[in-house]
């Protein structure tokens, strides 16, 4: 297996477990009593952290088509690899939701679909901003040599957990087209899927570009404390 296929496989595995554990936590809270709702953001943040440490050195641990596009637009990822990564991520998410259907059936839960409880424009804006936050953190710890690289998994997982904590009750806190795709396909609820494709992509691109605009470049850095 060549290097690129290995990287795509890592992205598929990482996204699979993101959806399997994160959306699985949603399913468990809907099916079983005594499971606290706070477990959902912790599940999403925790699984992202551990999978970053597991395969980040192989693929960069995007696990998110919006993040892949953000990296590509900011010129930190080759455009020729974008389709392969996004395909792998989407397949991982779909496979995870398929496993949920196999293990839990389709009664008494909604597969962790993302839906919004606020007007469409507000939901769109919230998803843009939450994904902006996520991408801003991702690109800083992943590409800036002055950031604490060994803390990348914790920082990114925390950002995802905070987004799920705030956005979960009102928009589902998706921030990730692949996370929304699997549950939507398996449940057959596709009406609002466009929002969870478009808003995260816009948020990620702006998050990446804003960080690129404000980051310090090597010729302006005199020490490790920053350039401002």
Backbone as CSV, one residue per row, in Angstrom:
resi,resn,N_x,N_y,N_z,CA_x,CA_y,CA_z,C_x,C_y,C_z
1,UNK,0.851,-1.195,0.000,0.000,0.000,0.000,0.886,1.244,0.000
2,UNK,0.648,2.176,-0.958,1.492,3.359,-1.007,1.152,4.334,0.115
3,UNK,2.004,5.336,0.263,1.876,6.247,1.403,0.550,6.977,1.406
4,UNK,0.098,7.449,0.247,-1.160,8.202,0.203,-2.349,7.334,0.594
5,UNK,-2.377,6.090,0.147,-3.464,5.195,0.531,-3.445,4.923,2.036
6,UNK,-2.260,4.829,2.615,-2.159,4.658,4.062,-2.710,5.885,4.790
7,UNK,-2.408,7.067,4.253,-2.926,8.291,4.856,-4.451,8.344,4.760
8,UNK,-4.988,7.962,3.614,-6.448,7.934,3.459,-7.074,6.915,4.403
9,UNK,-6.416,5.771,4.569,-6.923,4.761,5.496,-6.939,5.301,6.920
10,UNK,-5.898,6.045,7.293,-5.854,6.647,8.629,-6.980,7.650,8.809
11,UNK,-7.258,8.436,7.764,-8.367,9.395,7.843,-9.710,8.684,7.972
12,UNK,-9.870,7.574,7.271,-11.122,6.833,7.358,-11.298,6.241,8.752
13,UNK,-10.244,5.668,9.300,-10.319,5.088,10.644,-10.615,6.172,11.680
14,UNK,-9.905,7.298,11.580,-10.115,8.375,12.539,-11.527,8.936,12.493
15,UNK,-12.038,9.144,11.274,-13.395,9.682,11.140,-14.431,8.652,11.555
16,UNK,-14.150,7.387,11.269,-15.048,6.327,11.713,-15.253,6.398,13.224
17,UNK,-14.166,6.464,13.968,-14.299,6.458,15.421,-14.839,7.777,15.959
18,UNK,-14.564,8.886,15.256,-15.178,10.153,15.650,-16.705,10.018,15.634
19,UNK,-17.242,9.482,14.546,-18.692,9.341,14.421,-19.204,8.193,15.281
20,UNK,-18.489,7.087,15.308,-18.955,5.933,16.069,-19.057,6.258,17.560
21,UNK,-18.039,6.904,18.115,-18.052,7.224,19.543,-18.899,8.466,19.819
22,UNK,-18.717,9.530,19.022,-19.447,10.770,19.273,-20.940,10.625,19.069
23,UNK,-21.334,10.174,17.888,-22.764,9.969,17.637,-23.292,8.790,18.437
24,UNK,-22.408,7.834,18.732,-22.808,6.730,19.588,-23.202,7.209,20.974
25,UNK,-22.504,8.241,21.472,-22.865,8.809,22.767,-24.257,9.437,22.718
26,UNK,-24.579,10.058,21.586,-25.931,10.609,21.417,-26.965,9.487,21.466
27,UNK,-26.702,8.416,20.755,-27.633,7.288,20.721,-27.819,6.692,22.112
28,UNK,-26.721,6.520,22.832,-26.794,5.925,24.166,-27.620,6.794,25.114
29,UNK,-27.448,8.130,25.028,-28.235,9.001,25.908,-29.721,8.936,25.565
30,UNK,-30.036,8.653,24.302,-31.444,8.557,23.904,-32.064,7.214,24.263
31,UNK,-31.260,6.177,24.326,-31.788,4.836,24.555,-31.776,4.400,26.012
32,UNK,-30.823,4.916,26.774,-30.639,4.399,28.128,-30.712,5.518,29.150
33,UNK,-31.397,5.276,30.232,-31.511,6.247,31.311,-30.227,6.254,32.140
34,UNK,-29.999,7.392,32.777,-28.855,7.499,33.676,-27.572,7.925,33.004
35,UNK,-27.613,8.169,31.692,-26.426,8.633,30.976,-26.535,10.141,30.811
36,UNK,-25.594,10.877,31.391,-25.666,12.336,31.384,-25.421,12.895,29.992
37,UNK,-26.152,13.966,29.647,-25.970,14.615,28.359,-24.590,15.191,28.170
38,UNK,-23.911,15.520,29.269,-22.550,16.061,29.175,-21.574,15.070,28.565
39,UNK,-21.957,13.801,28.533,-21.058,12.815,27.942,-20.868,13.034,26.448
40,UNK,-21.818,13.705,25.796,-21.729,13.872,24.342,-20.543,14.759,23.945
41,UNK,-20.420,15.999,24.452,-19.236,16.779,24.084,-17.933,16.140,24.546
42,UNK,-17.962,15.474,25.706,-16.754,14.795,26.177,-16.376,13.650,25.239
43,UNK,-17.380,12.949,24.734,-17.111,11.853,23.803,-16.508,12.373,22.505
44,UNK,-17.088,13.432,21.945,-16.547,13.994,20.707,-15.129,14.517,20.907
45,UNK,-14.927,15.319,21.962,-13.598,15.872,22.200,-12.577,14.803,22.518
46,UNK,-12.979,13.828,23.336,-12.048,12.780,23.734,-11.617,11.897,22.588
47,UNK,-12.565,11.488,21.746,-12.200,10.596,20.652,-11.343,11.324,19.621
48,UNK,-11.611,12.603,19.400,-10.756,13.360,18.482,-9.336,13.436,19.025
49,UNK,-9.188,13.707,20.330,-7.858,13.784,20.935,-7.090,12.482,20.772
50,UNK,-7.717,11.369,21.132,-6.971,10.107,21.108,-6.646,9.685,19.679
51,UNK,-7.531,9.976,18.724,-7.230,9.593,17.350,-6.163,10.491,16.728
52,UNK,-6.080,11.743,17.189,-4.969,12.604,16.748,-3.641,12.004,17.183
53,UNK,-3.568,11.575,18.439,-2.331,10.956,18.919,-2.077,9.612,18.245
54,UNK,-3.151,8.925,17.842,-2.992,7.606,17.225,-2.482,7.690,15.792
55,UNK,-3.055,8.588,14.985,-2.712,8.588,13.555,-2.302,9.961,13.028
56,UNK,-2.161,10.946,13.911,-1.763,12.272,13.439,-0.442,12.259,12.708
57,UNK,0.481,11.386,13.127,1.793,11.295,12.482,1.728,10.599,11.128
58,UNK,0.593,9.982,10.827,0.428,9.317,9.527,-0.239,10.237,8.512
59,UNK,-1.388,10.811,8.891,-2.195,11.563,7.918,-2.339,13.043,8.243
60,UNK,-1.919,13.469,9.436,-2.191,14.835,9.867,-3.470,14.944,10.659
61,UNK,-4.274,13.861,10.684,-5.471,13.781,11.524,-6.455,14.909,11.254
62,UNK,-6.921,15.008,10.023,-7.954,15.998,9.702,-9.322,15.532,10.197
63,UNK,-9.734,14.337,9.775,-11.016,13.718,10.138,-12.210,14.610,9.804
64,UNK,-12.063,15.513,8.866,-13.081,16.533,8.639,-12.851,17.154,7.265
65,UNK,-13.779,17.007,6.316,-13.588,17.623,5.000,-13.381,19.130,5.057
66,UNK,-14.039,19.812,5.994,-13.872,21.261,6.107,-12.446,21.609,6.514
67,UNK,-11.867,20.835,7.421,-10.479,21.056,7.840,-9.522,20.795,6.686
68,UNK,-9.760,19.731,5.942,-8.916,19.439,4.779,-8.954,20.587,3.776
69,UNK,-10.146,21.112,3.496,-10.256,22.242,2.567,-9.608,23.495,3.134
70,UNK,-9.750,23.712,4.446,-9.107,24.864,5.065,-7.597,24.807,4.917
71,UNK,-7.012,23.636,5.178,-5.570,23.462,5.006,-5.165,23.696,3.554
72,UNK,-5.967,23.182,2.613,-5.629,23.313,1.202,-5.676,24.765,0.750
73,UNK,-6.723,25.487,1.156,-6.846,26.900,0.774,-5.712,27.725,1.364
74,UNK,-5.271,27.364,2.560,-4.164,28.081,3.206,-2.799,27.574,2.743
75,UNK,-2.788,26.664,1.796,-1.571,26.131,1.180,-0.719,25.329,2.171
76,UNK,-1.386,24.601,3.021,-0.699,23.684,3.927,-1.010,22.231,3.594
77,UNK,-1.715,22.017,2.486,-2.085,20.662,2.082,-2.219,20.637,0.572
78,UNK,-1.665,19.604,-0.095,-1.703,19.566,-1.568,-3.133,19.404,-2.097
79,UNK,-3.480,20.228,-3.054,-4.823,20.158,-3.644,-5.104,18.790,-4.258
80,UNK,-4.079,18.140,-4.801,-4.293,16.851,-5.464,-4.699,15.752,-4.493
81,UNK,-4.524,15.985,-3.194,-4.888,14.975,-2.201,-6.243,15.238,-1.545
82,UNK,-6.856,16.352,-1.861,-8.096,16.743,-1.184,-9.213,15.734,-1.425
83,UNK,-9.431,15.340,-2.667,-10.538,14.428,-2.983,-10.367,13.093,-2.265
84,UNK,-9.155,12.572,-2.247,-8.906,11.303,-1.574,-9.193,11.378,-0.085
85,UNK,-8.740,12.457,0.559,-8.976,12.617,1.990,-10.470,12.751,2.292
86,UNK,-11.154,13.599,1.524,-12.576,13.825,1.786,-13.377,12.546,1.553
87,UNK,-13.040,11.809,0.502,-13.723,10.540,0.249,-13.533,9.578,1.416
88,UNK,-12.314,9.465,1.904,-12.030,8.565,3.028,-12.789,8.993,4.278
89,UNK,-12.816,10.289,4.542,-13.520,10.796,5.730,-15.017,10.502,5.651
90,UNK,-15.600,10.756,4.496,-17.042,10.509,4.332,-17.369,9.023,4.444
91,UNK,-16.524,8.178,3.871,-16.741,6.738,3.990,-16.662,6.292,5.439
92,UNK,-15.706,6.845,6.180,-15.588,6.502,7.598,-16.832,6.873,8.373
93,UNK,-17.376,8.070,8.109,-18.582,8.505,8.800,-19.791,7.663,8.452
94,UNK,-19.928,7.326,7.173,-21.057,6.500,6.741,-20.968,5.103,7.338
95,UNK,-19.775,4.534,7.338,-19.587,3.197,7.899,-19.924,3.174,9.385
96,UNK,-19.539,4.227,10.119,-19.835,4.290,11.545,-21.337,4.310,11.798
97,UNK,-22.069,5.106,11.021,-23.524,5.144,11.188,-24.168,3.828,10.778
98,UNK,-23.585,3.159,9.796,-24.061,1.831,9.432,-23.891,0.842,10.584
99,UNK,-22.776,0.958,11.292,-22.555,0.114,12.472,-23.576,0.426,13.558
100,UNK,-23.900,1.707,13.716,-24.934,2.070,14.698,-26.269,1.397,14.358
101,UNK,-26.612,1.393,13.073,-27.856,0.745,12.654,-27.819,-0.749,12.950
102,UNK,-26.658,-1.365,12.733,-26.507,-2.791,12.981,-26.622,-3.110,14.470
103,UNK,-25.981,-2.307,15.314,-25.929,-2.599,16.738,-27.180,-2.147,17.497
104,UNK,-27.741,-0.998,17.102,-28.833,-0.395,17.871,-30.178,-0.401,17.149
105,UNK,-30.213,-0.838,15.901,-31.447,-0.765,15.138,-31.783,0.675,14.797
106,UNK,-33.039,0.935,14.473,-33.428,2.305,14.114,-34.612,2.806,14.931
107,UNK,-34.838,2.202,16.092,-35.947,2.599,16.951,-35.430,3.299,18.205
108,UNK,-36.086,4.396,18.573,-35.791,5.054,19.836,-34.633,6.014,19.819
109,UNK,-34.029,6.213,18.658,-32.912,7.164,18.551,-32.877,7.719,17.133
110,UNK,-32.075,8.758,16.929,-32.039,9.414,15.620,-30.664,9.340,14.954
111,UNK,-29.820,8.408,15.418,-28.480,8.204,14.863,-27.538,9.386,15.111
112,UNK,-27.944,10.316,15.968,-27.086,11.480,16.214,-27.101,12.480,15.077
113,UNK,-28.223,12.580,14.369,-28.303,13.548,13.270,-28.124,14.968,13.799
114,UNK,-27.667,15.844,12.941,-27.575,17.256,13.296,-28.794,17.989,12.752
115,UNK,-29.457,18.718,13.626,-30.605,19.535,13.248,-30.559,20.798,14.079
116,UNK,-31.288,21.830,13.666,-31.198,23.102,14.389,-32.530,23.509,14.982
117,UNK,-32.422,24.180,16.148,-33.585,24.621,16.913,-33.765,26.134,16.845
118,UNK,-32.986,26.783,16.030,-33.031,28.235,15.857,-33.283,28.519,14.384
119,UNK,-33.595,29.770,14.014,-33.792,30.070,12.590,-32.587,29.671,11.740
120,UNK,-32.862,29.380,10.480,-31.828,28.852,9.597,-30.598,29.753,9.533
121,UNK,-30.805,31.053,9.419,-29.667,31.971,9.319,-28.823,31.940,10.588
122,UNK,-29.489,31.885,11.738,-28.756,31.811,13.006,-27.975,30.506,13.091
123,UNK,-28.604,29.394,12.705,-27.924,28.102,12.728,-26.713,28.113,11.800
124,UNK,-26.875,28.696,10.635,-25.777,28.783,9.678,-24.616,29.575,10.287
125,UNK,-24.932,30.718,10.878,-23.890,31.554,11.470,-23.189,30.877,12.623
126,UNK,-23.941,30.163,13.453,-23.341,29.459,14.589,-22.383,28.379,14.106
127,UNK,-22.791,27.613,13.100,-21.907,26.567,12.579,-20.658,27.158,11.922
128,UNK,-20.808,28.294,11.250,-19.641,28.970,10.675,-18.664,29.367,11.786
129,UNK,-19.176,29.990,12.842,-18.307,30.472,13.913,-17.666,29.336,14.697
130,UNK,-18.418,28.289,14.975,-17.851,27.162,15.711,-16.754,26.470,14.901
131,UNK,-16.968,26.353,13.588,-15.944,25.733,12.752,-14.749,26.660,12.583
132,UNK,-15.000,27.963,12.550,-13.900,28.932,12.542,-13.015,28.701,13.759
133,UNK,-13.623,28.594,14.939,-12.864,28.350,16.164,-12.055,27.066,16.066
134,UNK,-12.706,25.987,15.620,-12.015,24.708,15.513,-10.833,24.799,14.560
135,UNK,-11.047,25.359,13.363,-9.976,25.441,12.375,-8.863,26.363,12.835
136,UNK,-9.219,27.440,13.506,-8.231,28.387,14.022,-7.271,27.681,14.976
137,UNK,-7.833,26.839,15.839,-7.003,26.073,16.774,-6.200,25.008,16.038
138,UNK,-6.852,24.298,15.128,-6.181,23.220,14.400,-4.971,23.735,13.644
139,UNK,-5.151,24.797,12.872,-4.047,25.268,12.027,-2.932,25.880,12.859
140,UNK,-3.269,26.450,14.012,-2.229,27.036,14.852,-1.322,25.968,15.432
141,UNK,-1.912,24.917,16.009,-1.077,23.899,16.651,-0.458,22.938,15.641
142,UNK,-1.031,22.861,14.444,-0.530,21.917,13.454,0.558,22.485,12.567
143,UNK,0.568,23.800,12.351,1.484,24.374,11.363,2.441,25.412,11.918
144,UNK,2.204,25.917,13.105,3.061,26.964,13.655,4.076,26.321,14.586
145,UNK,5.354,26.431,14.249,6.403,25.742,15.005,6.543,26.271,16.423
146,UNK,6.002,27.450,16.703,6.107,28.000,18.050,4.988,27.535,18.970
147,UNK,3.997,26.857,18.412,2.935,26.272,19.239,3.437,24.974,19.851
148,UNK,2.820,24.548,20.941,3.226,23.333,21.638,2.642,22.130,20.907
149,UNK,3.423,21.552,19.998,2.925,20.483,19.156,2.445,19.268,19.910
150,UNK,3.109,18.939,21.028,2.710,17.756,21.778,1.356,17.910,22.449
151,UNK,0.858,19.150,22.514,-0.443,19.415,23.105,-1.533,19.527,22.050
152,UNK,-1.201,19.247,20.790,-2.165,19.450,19.705,-3.441,18.654,19.916
153,UNK,-3.303,17.388,20.283,-4.493,16.556,20.462,-5.414,17.093,21.537
154,UNK,-4.828,17.531,22.641,-5.633,18.066,23.742,-6.306,19.369,23.336
155,UNK,-5.554,20.255,22.659,-6.102,21.549,22.266,-7.242,21.381,21.262
156,UNK,-7.039,20.540,20.263,-8.064,20.359,19.227,-9.272,19.632,19.798
157,UNK,-9.036,18.609,20.610,-10.144,17.904,21.238,-10.969,18.802,22.135
158,UNK,-10.294,19.697,22.864,-11.003,20.642,23.727,-11.833,21.611,22.899
159,UNK,-11.279,22.094,21.794,-12.030,23.001,20.920,-13.276,22.320,20.373
160,UNK,-13.138,21.053,19.974,-14.297,20.313,19.466,-15.332,20.095,20.564
161,UNK,-14.866,19.784,21.773,-15.790,19.565,22.887,-16.534,20.848,23.243
162,UNK,-15.840,21.975,23.236,-16.493,23.251,23.530,-17.533,23.586,22.464
163,UNK,-17.197,23.325,21.200,-18.157,23.561,20.128,-19.385,22.690,20.283
164,UNK,-19.177,21.420,20.655,-20.318,20.516,20.859,-21.123,20.915,22.089
165,UNK,-20.441,21.398,23.121,-21.132,21.808,24.347,-22.041,23.001,24.091
166,UNK,-21.522,23.997,23.373,-22.313,25.197,23.082,-23.319,24.953,21.969
167,UNK,-22.849,24.368,20.872,-23.701,24.239,19.695,-24.620,23.040,19.694
168,UNK,-24.287,22.012,20.487,-25.075,20.792,20.474,-26.569,20.983,20.635
169,UNK,-27.012,21.726,21.655,-28.460,21.865,21.863,-29.178,22.691,20.805
170,UNK,-28.446,23.508,20.039,-29.124,24.412,19.110,-28.888,24.091,17.637
171,UNK,-27.719,23.550,17.301,-27.449,23.196,15.903,-26.917,21.779,15.744
172,UNK,-26.685,21.102,16.833,-26.018,19.806,16.771,-24.522,19.923,16.918
173,UNK,-23.992,21.153,16.795,-22.548,21.362,16.949,-21.738,20.481,16.019
174,UNK,-22.078,20.475,14.743,-21.432,19.572,13.795,-19.978,19.953,13.530
175,UNK,-19.776,21.105,12.883,-18.431,21.585,12.513,-17.722,20.647,11.542
176,UNK,-18.474,19.700,10.958,-17.823,18.641,10.199,-18.828,17.977,9.256
177,UNK,-18.693,18.178,7.949,-19.628,17.550,7.014,-19.682,16.029,7.122
178,UNK,-18.541,15.379,7.358,-18.524,13.920,7.449,-19.247,13.430,8.692
179,UNK,-19.207,14.217,9.768,-19.909,13.853,10.991,-21.428,13.885,10.781
180,UNK,-21.904,14.838,9.963,-23.337,14.958,9.711,-23.819,14.014,8.612
181,UNK,-22.942,13.664,7.689,-23.351,12.884,6.519,-23.830,11.483,6.881
182,UNK,-23.043,10.752,7.672,-23.395,9.377,8.003,-24.757,9.250,8.657
183,UNK,-25.005,9.962,9.771,-26.326,9.879,10.402,-27.464,10.296,9.483
184,UNK,-27.239,11.326,8.656,-28.295,11.792,7.755,-28.645,10.726,6.724
185,UNK,-27.637,10.087,6.140,-27.891,9.059,5.130,-28.597,7.847,5.722
186,UNK,-28.123,7.385,6.866,-28.684,6.166,7.458,-30.107,6.405,7.968
187,UNK,-30.355,7.610,8.476,-31.698,7.926,8.980,-32.641,8.384,7.883
188,UNK,-32.087,8.771,6.733,-32.905,9.263,5.633,-33.363,10.696,5.794
189,UNK,-32.777,11.421,6.735,-33.163,12.817,6.986,-32.103,13.739,6.377
190,UNK,-32.348,14.122,5.141,-31.352,14.850,4.358,-31.707,16.313,4.119
191,UNK,-32.846,16.758,4.661,-33.379,18.065,4.286,-32.427,19.220,4.611
192,UNK,-31.759,19.163,5.744,-30.906,20.283,6.167,-29.425,19.966,6.026
193,UNK,-29.100,18.887,5.333,-27.701,18.481,5.240,-26.845,19.537,4.551
194,UNK,-27.455,20.293,3.626,-26.707,21.336,2.916,-26.051,22.316,3.887
195,UNK,-26.767,22.660,4.968,-26.230,23.623,5.933,-24.973,23.080,6.592
196,UNK,-24.969,21.773,6.885,-23.838,21.167,7.578,-22.694,20.808,6.642
197,UNK,-22.902,21.005,5.350,-21.806,20.967,4.390,-21.222,22.369,4.205
198,UNK,-22.099,23.318,3.917,-21.648,24.646,3.513,-21.078,25.465,4.670
199,UNK,-21.790,25.528,5.794,-21.347,26.387,6.894,-19.981,25.976,7.458
200,UNK,-19.729,24.676,7.726,-18.399,24.312,8.213,-17.281,24.607,7.218
201,UNK,-17.556,24.428,5.924,-16.521,24.716,4.927,-16.169,26.195,4.943
202,UNK,-17.188,27.051,4.988,-16.934,28.496,5.044,-16.173,28.854,6.317
203,UNK,-16.618,28.315,7.453,-15.956,28.610,8.716,-14.511,28.157,8.735
204,UNK,-14.236,26.969,8.211,-12.876,26.444,8.207,-11.960,27.262,7.303
205,UNK,-12.462,27.641,6.140,-11.635,28.439,5.223,-11.292,29.787,5.852
206,UNK,-12.286,30.444,6.444,-12.015,31.732,7.078,-11.112,31.561,8.299
207,UNK,-11.298,30.504,9.073,-10.433,30.264,10.224,-8.986,30.090,9.815
208,UNK,-8.768,29.332,8.738,-7.410,29.115,8.250,-6.798,30.406,7.710
209,UNK,-7.565,31.151,6.932,-7.035,32.370,6.327,-6.767,33.458,7.361
210,UNK,-7.626,33.576,8.363,-7.398,34.578,9.408,-6.139,34.242,10.197
211,UNK,-5.952,32.962,10.524,-4.717,32.612,11.249,-3.491,32.892,10.387
212,UNK,-3.568,32.568,9.108,-2.436,32.852,8.222,-2.133,34.346,8.170
213,UNK,-3.177,35.165,8.273,-2.989,36.613,8.211,-2.291,37.148,9.450
214,UNK,-2.587,36.588,10.617,-2.050,37.149,11.858,-0.826,36.404,12.380
215,UNK,-0.498,35.262,11.785,0.622,34.483,12.306,1.932,35.221,12.095
216,UNK,2.895,34.942,12.943,4.237,35.507,12.805,5.040,34.625,11.856
217,UNK,5.828,35.244,11.020,6.683,34.497,10.116,8.112,34.497,10.639
218,UNK,8.872,33.527,10.171,10.185,33.301,10.759,11.080,34.540,10.761
219,UNK,11.005,35.351,9.712,11.896,36.499,9.645,11.513,37.600,10.622
220,UNK,10.336,37.486,11.245,9.911,38.500,12.203,9.976,38.023,13.641
221,UNK,10.373,36.749,13.821,10.425,36.189,15.165,11.860,36.243,15.689
222,UNK,12.066,36.928,16.785,13.400,37.042,17.361,13.594,36.077,18.534
223,UNK,12.510,35.619,19.128,12.598,34.635,20.206,11.283,33.871,20.268
224,UNK,11.190,32.962,21.209,10.051,32.066,21.272,8.829,32.696,21.899
225,UNK,8.904,33.955,22.290,7.776,34.568,22.983,6.766,35.173,22.028
226,UNK,7.084,35.273,20.749,6.138,35.836,19.793,6.758,36.959,19.001
227,UNK,5.959,37.638,18.209,6.501,38.678,17.337,5.766,40.013,17.528
228,UNK,4.912,40.127,18.522,4.147,41.343,18.694,4.695,42.171,19.847
